[in-house]
């Protein structure tokens, strides 16, 4: 799509109803763990879910997972809680998608694979790609994907359908040993930053949502830095229209969502049409297929 300046593929869950989506995510979580960790029963060829829940509870590791023997262990963070899922959908996608915002939640069912080094991680990534129905891979080792915390990892989005009422997109995170433990150590500090931000708004007697502030703090720290090329593009928009807000109102339709065709036309008017897909994918980093003024 990048060569022909075509709109990139959208990656969405099939369910719009929040409660139904969360129920499916819980089922998908255990289906994902069954494919990642234990060996199946020799007689039935399946993994008993009751045994799996007992042997691999939330917050625990599974050493030498069968999905890839290159990994030292797999970590079960549990499916995303309803509260955090609702907050993410409200803050990130609510302005542009309204009631359809829940379908953009791709990390409800998730697991982390931890490797001793980058070489083993690369081999493990190939095994995951060969074994699962992969719809997208995001490489946060690339310089353009670096964030303020300096994290490096790979995210693979896979579709699971066997044993599920509706196919569900799940997240597999591949991470090196030292980055995994560094992330664990920084978590308390991020909590302190979030609490400090909440206290600032409380002192101003503002009506606040602590969960939303916590999400925005984590988003700011973990989202990739804006590339130099996109920064230059933003400056061109400001020079041409006065500000990004004015550009949104005048040429981007002033709606809740930005259409790819309108974005492409503006890029062409600023003589950067060949970079339209690059700019679109960097702005729409969650592969939602929609961009709001918030982004």
N, C-alpha and C positions, 0 to 999 in steps of 0.2 A: 503494500500500500504506500510505502514511503516514496518509492520511485515514481509512482503515478499520482501522488498527492491524494490518495483515497482515504476515506475515514477508517481508522483502525477498528478492529472487531470489539464489540462490547462484551463484557463478561458479567453476567447477571444470574442471580438465583431465579428459579422458576416460580417461587411462591412470593406473593406480596403481603399476605396476612402475617402479622408479626408472631402471634401465638403459634400458628401452624408451623411457621418457619423455625421457631425455637424448638418445637417438639421434634421436627425432622433433624435439626442440628444435633440433638442429643443422641438420636439413633445413628446418625452419620459419624459421630465421634467414636462410638464403640466399633462401628464397622471399619473405620480408619485404623484404630488401634489394633484390631484383629489382623489387618493386612500388614501392619508395620512390625509388631513385636513377636508374638509367640508362634511356634510351629503349629500347624493344624493337626488335628487328631488323625492318626494313620488310618483308622477305619472309616470315619465319616468324611474326612478331608476338610472339616470345618473347625473353627475355634469356638469353644463353648463360652457364651457371653457371661454367664454367671461366674464361671471360673476366672475369666479375664478381669471382671470387675473386682474380684477378690485378690487376685495376684498383682494387678496393676492399677491401683487406685489413683485418684487425682493427686498430683504433686510428687509422684514417684517416677523412678527410672526403670527402663528395661535394658539390661546389658546385652550387647551383641544382637540387635534386632535382625529379624530374618529379611526385612525389606532390603537391607544392604549390610553385608558383613563388614563393610569398611567403617561403619559407624561404631564408636565406642559404646554409646548408649542412646536410647530414645527417651525423651521426657514427655510425660503426659500432663499438660497444663489444665486439662479439662475443657469442656466446651465453654464458650464465652457466656458469662452470666447475662440474665435478662436486662439488668440495670445498665451494664456497660454497653451491651448491644444497642439498647434504646438510645442511650446518650450519644453514641457514635453516629447512629443513623440521623438523629435529630440535629446535631451540630454540623456534621459533615455533608449530609445529603438533603436535610430538611429544606433549606432555602431553595433548592432547585427541583426537588422531586416530590415534596409533599408526602402524601400517603403511600407513594410508591418507593419511598426511600429505603425500606428494609431489604429490597432485593439486591442492594449493592453490598450487603454484608457478606464478605467472602471468607472471613476468619472465625466463623462461629464454631466450626469443628476444626481442630488443629492439633499438630504434634510437632515436636522439635527433635531433629537428629543431630547429634553432637559428634564431631570428628576430631582426631588428634592433630591433623594439619590440613592445609589447603589442598594438597595433592590427593589425600584420601577423600576429602569432600568432593572434589571434582569427579573422582571415580564413582562415589556414591550417588552423585547427581545423575550421572549417566544411567546407573542402574534404576533409579527412580523413574526417569524418563522412559526407559524401556519397559517398565513393569506396570505403570499407571496410565490412565487416560488424562494426559496433561493438556491443559488449555492455555497456560501462560507460565513463564519463568521470569522472575525479576532478580537481577544480579546487583546486589548492593556492594560488590567489590569494585565496581566501576567508579572512576573518579567523579563522574557526574551524579552518582547516586549517594555520595557521602553525606552524612548528617552531622549535627553539632556534637553528638556523643562519640563519633568516630567508629560506629558499629560497622561490622562487615559480615554479611550473611547472604544467603540465597533463599528466595521464597518460590515454591512451586505450587501452583494451583491445579488440583486434580478433581475430576468428576467421579463420584461413586454412585452407582445405581443398584448394584446387586443387593437384594434384601431390603431396599428402601422403597417407599411409596412413590417418591419423586426423586430423580437424580439431584444430587447435592454437591456443590463445589466446596472443597475442603482445602486447608492450607497446610503445607509441609514446609517447615523452616529448617534449613541446613546451616549449621554454625560450627565454627572451630571452638575447641575446648576453652582456650583462654578468653575468647570473646563472650562465650556463654557465661563463664564465671564472673567476668568483669561486669556483665549486665546485671547479674544477681547482686553484686556489691554496690552498684550505683542506684538500685531501686530505692533504698531508704533516703538517699539524697534527693531524688526526684520527688518523693513524697513531701519532703521538707519544702522544696520549691513550690509545689502545688499548694501546700498549706499557707505559705507566705503570700502567694497571690490571692488566695481567698481572704486572708486577713486584711490585705490592702483595700479590697472592695468593701469589706465589712466596716472598716474605719470610715469609709465615705458614705456609709448608710445606704449602700446600693442593694437592690434586690438581686441576689446572686443564686446560681445553681452550682454548688461545689463540684458536682460530678462533671458538669460541662467545663468548668475551669480546669479541673484535673485533666480532662481529655485534651483541651487546648494546649496545656503545658507539655504534655507528652507528645502531642502532634508537632509542636514547634521544635522540640528537641530531637525527634526521630525522623522527621520528613527530610528528604534530600534537599540540599542547598540549591538555590536557583542558579542555573548555569549562566555563564557570562553571555552566551548568545541570547538567552531568553531575557536577561536583564537589559541588554541593548535593545531588544524588540520592545520591551515595556517603555524604555526611554523614548524610542521613536514614536510610540503611541502618544505619550505625554506631550512631546514636542508638536505633534501633528494636530492633536485634538484638545490639548490643555491638561488633561488628566485621564487616568484609566476609567474613572467613573463616567466622564463625559463621552469617552470612546464607547463604553458599554451602551450608553443611552442613544448615541447617534448612529452607530454603525453595527452594533451587535444585537440590535432588536429591542433592547431595554426589557427583555423578558426574564423569567426565572432561570431559563436555560440558554446556553449559547449553542447555536447550530454550527456544525462543522463547516458547512458551505459558506456561511457568513464569515467565519474565522479565516477560511482559505482566501476569500475575496479580499479581506483586509490585508492579509500577508502579501497577496499579489500587488496590492496598491502601494505597499511599502517595499516592494522589490525583494521579498524574501519568501516567495512561494515555495521554493525547493526545500524550505525548512518547516513547512506548515505541519507535517506529521510529527516531526521532532518536537516542536513547540507544543502541539496538542497533547502528545503523550506525556510530556514533562508536566504540563499543567494538570492533566487528568491522570495523576499518578496512581490512582486506585483502579484504573481500567473500567470506570463506571460508565463511560460514554457520554458523560454530561459534565459541563463546566458552568459554575455560577460565578457571580461577582465575588463571592467569598474566596475562590481560588485565584 
